[in-house]
Amino acid sequence: MVTEQEKEFWNIIEIFENEGLLPYVMLIGSWVEYLYQNHIDSGFIANLRTTDVDFLYINLLRPTDKKFDIINALENKGFLCTQNRSSGVAKFIKEDVFRY
C-alpha cells in the first residue's frame, strides 16, 4: 500500500526532474532507506519514521547557466515555502504530509 507520504515523495522527485534540478541534489536522511528497500534487492527493511524529505544541494553555483523555479513548482503542488534569510535554507511544508 502506498502512503500519502510516498505519493508526495515521488511528486517531489518528479518536480525536481522536470525542473532539471535532480542531477544537482543528493537525497539524504530516512528516504534513502526507503529507496534502498524498494529499489535494491537486498532484503533491507527501512525504518521510515520521518515527517520530512531532506536534499543536499552541494554547490549553489552549479549549474551556472540554469535557474530553477523550485519554489513555484512546489507551491503549485500545494507546498508552502519558508526560508531562513540568514542561512538561506528553504523548507517546504505540506499540511498533514510533510512538516518540520
Secondary structure by P-SEA (a helix, b strand, c coil): cccaaaaaaaaaaaaaaaaccccccccccaaaaaaaaccccccccccccccbbbbbbcccccccccccaaaaaaaaabbbbbbcccccbbbbbccccccc
